[in-house]
Amino acid sequence: MYKNLAATLVAACVAVAFTAPTFAQSSAALKNSPATPPLKAAFVYVTPVLPAGWTRQHEEGRLQLQRALGDQVQTTAVENVPEGPDAERVIRDLALQGNQLIFTTSFGYMEPTLRVAKEFPGVKFENITGYKQSANVATANARHYEGRYLSGIAAGRMSKTGVAGFVAGFPIPEVVQGVNAFALGMRSVNPQAQVKVVWLNTWFDPAMERDAAMALMDQGADVLSFQVASTAVMAAAQERGKMAIAFHSDMRKDGPDAQLMAVTHHWGNYYAARAKAVQNGSWKSGDFWGGVKDGMVRVEHFGPKLPQAVRNEVLARQKDMAAGKLQPFQASRADIRDNQGQLRIRQGQTLGDAQLLQMDWLVEDVIGSTK
């Protein structure tokens, strides 16, 4: 979850990569490894732990870590920590309490994490969605845009108006990637599809999220997508008899009829692998960007309105993506232009990670601006 530091992030290049953690380790293998002193690991969350959404998925990851390592680990979580001076205070307190590994799960925690890390060189820090590392600070993120593309296929198949709405937090690269991938997924099955985007400049404001969803539906959108932290958009779609794509986790409780599917994120294997690395002395700083092939992103939790044929199509494309046969930002059929008409990806080319991490433009047929 990013905070709006777009001016800085757009100038960022790809972070130094490290070897992807091995996620294949079974829980039994971790539990049966040689006895070591319990590792103290802490988590900092930007919102309350809600039934669904961004923080819920990190909490599920923490619980999975706890189950995987059993009595080899002791975990703590602090929720609803604002991205500012309070974050630095909380992170420092967790270090003072003897935590050896601290996960800070929002982009706005990046600078506070780096400052505290200088004071505690013996503690390992992991900032989720950040891009700056140091000797004891690593970063990680999920390729959210991969799930967005897959959900766009379903939206393109299901929309009767050919218009989708996207309620977004901040116009920074991670979110822009998602809007564009969603639009490209829609247009892969409906070349006339349009996506209307509304920027809220906040991650968590259920009232604003609901109002934006209602406005988009008033403008003809019959399918909604979003990158904000509550379930308000899903609930609005349910209220109006429209359709929506859940983000981060399953939201069928709020949209039993509205939810077409969920784009979900899974952090537990990563957290367990990194904790184990601290225990055995193999932890190294770097950056990890995991997607469908790594099991960090997937589409699931299909709703009753989505026909089996469309489910099968989406799942088939997910398999293609995991096998490296499908990349959302590959211009396989024709040039890809932005919504100002500028050529962005020439036919036959694919954007690299450096370009993705600086993305500040919207593809054609996305109604909106990143400014």
C-alpha positions as CSV (number, residue, x, y, z in Angstrom):
1,M,0.0,0.0,0.0
2,Y,1.6,3.2,-1.2
3,K,1.4,6.7,0.1
4,N,1.3,9.5,-2.4
5,L,5.0,10.1,-3.0
6,A,4.6,9.9,-6.8
7,A,7.1,12.6,-7.6
8,T,9.8,10.6,-5.9
9,L,8.7,7.2,-7.0
10,V,8.4,8.1,-10.7
11,A,12.2,8.9,-10.6
12,A,13.0,5.6,-9.0
13,C,14.7,2.8,-10.9
14,V,14.4,-1.0,-10.3
15,A,15.7,-1.9,-6.9
16,V,18.6,-4.3,-6.5
17,A,17.2,-7.8,-6.8
18,F,17.8,-10.7,-4.6
19,T,17.2,-14.4,-5.1
20,A,13.5,-15.1,-4.7
21,P,12.7,-16.9,-1.5
22,T,11.9,-20.6,-1.8
23,F,8.2,-20.9,-1.1
24,A,8.0,-24.6,-1.5
25,Q,9.1,-25.3,2.0
26,S,6.3,-27.2,3.8
27,S,5.1,-26.2,7.2
28,A,6.2,-29.5,8.5
29,A,9.7,-29.0,7.2
30,L,9.9,-25.6,8.9
31,K,8.5,-27.0,12.2
32,N,10.9,-30.0,12.2
33,S,14.1,-27.9,11.5
34,P,16.7,-27.9,14.3
35,A,15.7,-26.1,17.4
36,T,16.6,-22.4,17.5
37,P,15.8,-19.6,19.9
38,P,12.3,-18.1,19.2
39,L,12.5,-15.4,16.6
40,K,10.6,-12.2,17.6
41,A,8.9,-10.8,14.5
42,A,6.6,-7.7,14.4
43,F,4.2,-6.2,11.8
44,V,3.0,-2.7,11.4
45,Y,-0.4,-2.1,9.7
46,V,-1.7,1.1,8.1
47,T,-5.4,0.4,8.7
48,P,-7.3,-1.6,11.3
49,V,-7.5,-5.3,10.7
50,L,-10.8,-5.5,8.8
51,P,-12.6,-8.7,7.6
52,A,-11.2,-8.1,4.1
53,G,-8.7,-5.9,2.3
54,W,-5.0,-5.0,2.3
55,T,-4.4,-5.3,6.0
56,R,-6.4,-8.5,6.3
57,Q,-4.2,-10.2,3.8
58,H,-1.1,-9.2,5.7
59,E,-2.6,-10.4,9.0
60,E,-3.4,-13.7,7.2
61,G,0.3,-13.8,6.2
62,R,1.4,-13.2,9.8
63,L,-0.9,-16.0,11.0
64,Q,0.5,-18.3,8.4
65,L,4.0,-17.5,9.5
66,Q,3.1,-18.3,13.0
67,R,1.6,-21.6,12.0
68,A,4.6,-22.5,9.8
69,L,7.2,-21.9,12.4
70,G,5.2,-22.7,15.5
71,D,7.1,-22.1,18.7
72,Q,10.2,-21.0,16.8
73,V,8.6,-17.6,16.3
74,Q,6.7,-15.1,18.4
75,T,4.8,-12.5,16.4
76,T,3.3,-9.1,17.2
77,A,1.1,-6.8,15.2
78,V,0.3,-3.1,15.6
79,E,-2.6,-1.9,13.5
80,N,-4.0,1.5,12.3
81,V,-0.6,3.3,12.4
82,P,-0.7,6.5,10.4
83,E,2.1,7.1,7.8
84,G,4.0,9.8,9.6
85,P,5.8,10.5,12.9
86,D,3.6,7.9,14.6
87,A,5.0,5.2,12.3
88,E,8.6,6.0,13.2
89,R,7.7,5.9,16.9
90,V,6.0,2.6,16.6
91,I,8.8,1.0,14.5
92,R,11.4,2.2,17.0
93,D,9.4,0.9,20.0
94,L,9.2,-2.5,18.3
95,A,12.9,-2.6,17.8
96,L,13.5,-1.6,21.4
97,Q,11.2,-4.5,22.5
98,G,13.7,-6.9,21.0
99,N,12.0,-7.8,17.7
100,Q,14.6,-9.2,15.3
101,L,12.5,-8.9,12.2
102,I,10.0,-6.1,11.5
103,F,7.6,-5.9,8.5
104,T,6.3,-2.5,7.7
105,T,3.4,-3.0,5.4
106,S,2.9,0.3,3.6
107,F,4.9,2.5,1.2
108,G,4.5,5.5,3.5
109,Y,6.5,3.6,6.1
110,M,9.6,3.4,3.9
111,E,11.4,6.5,5.2
112,P,10.6,5.9,8.9
113,T,11.8,2.3,8.5
114,L,15.1,3.5,7.0
115,R,15.6,6.0,9.8
116,V,15.0,3.4,12.5
117,A,17.1,0.8,10.8
118,K,20.1,3.0,11.1
119,E,19.7,3.0,14.8
120,F,19.3,-0.8,15.0
121,P,21.8,-2.4,12.6
122,G,21.2,-5.8,14.2
123,V,17.5,-5.8,13.4
124,K,16.2,-6.9,9.9
125,F,13.5,-4.8,8.4
126,E,11.1,-5.5,5.4
127,N,9.2,-2.7,3.9
128,I,6.3,-3.8,1.7
129,T,5.9,-1.8,-1.5
130,G,8.9,0.4,-0.9
131,Y,11.9,0.7,-3.2
132,K,14.8,1.9,-1.0
133,Q,17.0,-0.7,0.7
134,S,19.9,-0.6,3.1
135,A,22.1,-3.3,4.6
136,N,19.3,-4.3,7.0
137,V,16.3,-3.1,5.0
138,A,14.7,-5.2,2.3
139,T,11.7,-4.4,0.2
140,A,9.0,-6.6,-1.4
141,N,5.8,-6.2,-3.4
142,A,3.2,-8.2,-5.4
143,R,2.6,-7.8,-9.1
144,H,-0.9,-6.6,-8.5
145,Y,-1.3,-5.7,-12.2
146,E,-1.2,-9.4,-13.2
147,G,-4.4,-10.1,-11.4
148,R,-5.9,-6.8,-12.7
149,Y,-5.4,-8.0,-16.3
150,L,-7.1,-11.3,-15.6
151,S,-10.0,-9.6,-13.9
152,G,-10.3,-7.2,-16.8
153,I,-11.0,-10.2,-19.1
154,A,-14.0,-11.1,-16.9
155,A,-15.2,-7.5,-16.8
156,G,-14.9,-7.3,-20.6
157,R,-17.0,-10.4,-21.0
158,M,-19.6,-9.4,-18.5
159,S,-20.1,-5.7,-19.0
160,K,-23.3,-4.8,-21.0
161,T,-22.4,-1.1,-21.3
162,G,-18.8,-1.7,-22.2
163,V,-17.9,0.8,-19.4
164,A,-16.1,-0.1,-16.2
165,G,-15.3,2.2,-13.3
166,F,-12.1,2.2,-11.2
167,V,-12.0,3.7,-7.7
168,A,-8.3,4.4,-7.0
169,G,-6.2,5.7,-4.1
170,F,-3.2,7.7,-5.4
171,P,-2.0,8.1,-9.0
172,I,1.4,6.4,-8.4
173,P,3.0,3.7,-10.6
174,E,1.6,0.6,-8.7
175,V,-2.0,1.8,-9.0
176,V,-1.5,3.2,-12.6
177,Q,-0.2,-0.3,-13.6
178,G,-3.4,-1.8,-12.2
179,V,-5.7,0.6,-14.0
180,N,-3.9,0.0,-17.3
181,A,-3.7,-3.7,-16.9
182,F,-7.4,-3.9,-16.1
183,A,-8.2,-1.8,-19.2
184,L,-6.0,-4.0,-21.4
185,G,-7.6,-7.1,-20.1
186,M,-11.0,-5.7,-20.9
187,R,-10.0,-4.6,-24.3
188,S,-8.4,-8.0,-25.1
189,V,-12.0,-9.4,-25.3
190,N,-13.9,-6.1,-26.1
191,P,-11.8,-3.6,-28.1
192,Q,-14.4,-0.9,-27.5
193,A,-14.3,-1.1,-23.7
194,Q,-13.7,2.0,-21.6
195,V,-12.5,2.4,-18.1
196,K,-13.4,5.6,-16.1
197,V,-11.1,6.2,-13.2
198,V,-11.6,8.4,-10.1
199,W,-8.7,9.2,-7.8
200,L,-9.5,9.7,-4.1
201,N,-6.0,10.6,-2.8
202,T,-6.6,8.4,0.2
203,W,-6.3,4.7,0.8
204,F,-9.0,4.4,3.4
205,D,-12.2,6.4,3.5
206,P,-15.3,4.2,3.1
207,A,-17.7,7.2,2.6
208,M,-15.6,8.6,-0.2
209,E,-15.1,5.2,-1.8
210,R,-18.9,4.6,-1.8
211,D,-19.6,8.1,-3.3
212,A,-17.0,7.5,-6.1
213,A,-18.5,4.1,-6.9
214,M,-22.0,5.6,-7.1
215,A,-20.8,8.4,-9.3
216,L,-19.1,5.9,-11.7
217,M,-22.3,3.8,-11.9
218,D,-24.3,7.0,-12.6
219,Q,-21.9,7.5,-15.6
220,G,-22.7,4.1,-17.1
221,A,-20.2,1.8,-15.4
222,D,-21.8,-1.6,-14.7
223,V,-18.6,-3.2,-13.5
224,L,-16.4,-1.7,-10.8
225,S,-12.8,-2.3,-9.8
226,F,-10.9,-0.5,-7.0
227,Q,-7.6,-0.1,-5.2
228,V,-8.7,1.2,-1.8
229,A,-8.7,-0.4,1.6
230,S,-12.4,-1.0,2.5
231,T,-15.3,-3.0,1.0
232,A,-17.4,0.1,0.3
233,V,-17.1,-0.2,-3.5
234,M,-18.3,-3.8,-3.4
235,A,-21.2,-2.9,-1.1
236,A,-22.2,-0.1,-3.5
237,A,-22.2,-2.4,-6.4
238,Q,-24.4,-4.9,-4.5
239,E,-26.8,-2.1,-3.5
240,R,-27.2,-1.0,-7.2
241,G,-27.4,-4.4,-8.7
242,K,-24.1,-4.0,-10.5
243,M,-20.9,-6.1,-10.6
244,A,-17.5,-5.6,-9.0
245,I,-14.0,-7.2,-8.7
246,A,-12.8,-7.7,-5.1
247,F,-9.3,-6.6,-4.4
248,H,-6.8,-8.1,-1.9
249,S,-9.3,-10.7,-0.5
250,D,-12.7,-12.3,-0.9
251,M,-15.5,-9.8,-0.4
252,R,-18.6,-11.9,-1.1
253,K,-19.9,-11.2,2.4
254,D,-20.4,-7.5,1.2
255,G,-21.3,-8.4,-2.4
256,P,-22.8,-11.9,-2.5
257,D,-24.4,-11.1,-5.9
258,A,-22.1,-8.3,-7.1
259,Q,-18.7,-10.0,-6.8
260,L,-17.5,-11.5,-10.1
261,M,-14.2,-12.7,-8.6
262,A,-11.4,-11.5,-6.3
263,V,-7.8,-10.6,-7.1
264,T,-6.1,-11.9,-3.9
265,H,-2.7,-11.4,-2.4
266,H,-0.8,-14.0,-0.4
267,W,2.1,-13.0,1.9
268,G,2.5,-16.0,4.2
269,N,5.0,-18.0,2.3
270,Y,7.2,-14.9,1.8
271,Y,7.0,-14.0,5.5
272,A,7.9,-17.6,6.5
273,A,10.8,-17.8,4.1
274,R,12.2,-14.4,5.3
275,A,11.8,-15.3,9.0
276,K,13.5,-18.6,8.4
277,A,16.4,-16.8,6.6
278,V,16.9,-14.6,9.7
279,Q,17.0,-17.7,11.9
280,N,19.6,-19.5,9.8
281,G,21.7,-16.5,9.0
282,S,21.0,-16.4,5.2
283,W,18.9,-13.2,5.2
284,K,20.1,-10.6,2.7
285,S,18.7,-7.2,1.8
286,G,17.2,-6.7,-1.7
287,D,13.9,-6.4,-3.5
288,F,11.4,-9.1,-4.4
289,W,8.5,-8.5,-6.8
290,G,6.3,-11.6,-6.8
291,G,3.3,-12.4,-9.0
292,V,1.1,-15.2,-10.3
293,K,4.0,-17.7,-10.9
294,D,5.1,-17.2,-7.3
295,G,1.7,-17.7,-5.8
296,M,1.6,-14.1,-4.4
297,V,-1.3,-13.0,-6.7
298,R,-4.2,-15.1,-8.0
299,V,-7.8,-14.8,-9.1
300,E,-10.4,-16.8,-7.2
301,H,-13.6,-16.7,-5.2
302,F,-15.8,-16.5,-8.3
303,G,-19.3,-15.1,-7.8
304,P,-22.7,-16.6,-9.0
305,K,-23.0,-14.2,-11.9
306,L,-19.8,-15.3,-13.7
307,P,-20.6,-18.1,-16.2
308,Q,-18.4,-21.2,-16.0
309,A,-17.1,-20.5,-19.5
310,V,-15.7,-17.2,-18.4
311,R,-14.2,-18.7,-15.3
312,N,-12.5,-21.3,-17.4
313,E,-11.2,-18.6,-19.7
314,V,-9.8,-16.5,-16.9
315,L,-8.2,-19.6,-15.2
316,A,-6.6,-20.6,-18.5
317,R,-5.1,-17.2,-18.9
318,Q,-3.8,-17.4,-15.3
319,K,-2.0,-20.6,-16.2
320,D,-0.6,-18.9,-19.3
321,M,0.7,-16.1,-17.1
322,A,2.2,-18.4,-14.6
323,A,4.0,-20.2,-17.4
324,G,5.3,-16.9,-18.8
325,K,3.2,-17.1,-21.9
326,L,1.1,-14.0,-21.1
327,Q,2.3,-10.7,-20.0
328,P,-0.1,-7.8,-19.5
329,F,2.2,-5.1,-20.9
330,Q,3.2,-7.0,-24.0
331,A,2.0,-5.4,-27.3
332,S,1.4,-8.8,-29.0
333,R,-1.5,-7.7,-31.3
334,A,-0.9,-4.1,-32.0
335,D,0.9,-1.0,-30.7
336,I,-0.3,0.3,-27.3
337,R,-0.9,4.0,-27.0
338,D,-1.8,6.2,-24.1
339,N,-5.0,8.1,-23.8
340,Q,-3.3,11.1,-25.3
341,G,-2.4,9.2,-28.5
342,Q,1.3,8.8,-27.7
343,L,2.9,5.4,-28.6
344,R,4.0,3.7,-25.5
345,I,4.6,0.0,-26.4
346,R,5.4,-0.9,-30.0
347,Q,3.9,-4.1,-31.4
348,G,6.1,-7.1,-30.4
349,Q,7.7,-5.3,-27.4
350,T,7.2,-5.8,-23.7
351,L,7.7,-3.2,-20.9
352,G,10.5,-4.1,-18.5
353,D,10.3,-3.6,-14.7
354,A,12.2,-0.3,-14.9
355,Q,9.5,1.1,-17.2
356,L,6.7,-0.4,-15.1
357,L,8.0,1.2,-11.9
358,Q,7.9,4.6,-13.6
359,M,4.5,4.3,-15.2
360,D,2.7,7.6,-15.1
361,W,0.4,7.4,-18.1
362,L,-3.0,5.8,-18.8
363,V,-3.7,3.5,-21.8
364,E,-6.1,4.6,-24.5
365,D,-9.8,4.3,-23.6
366,V,-9.1,5.0,-20.0
367,I,-11.0,8.2,-19.1
368,G,-9.0,10.1,-16.6
369,S,-5.6,11.6,-15.9
370,T,-2.6,10.9,-13.6
371,K,-2.0,14.6,-13.0
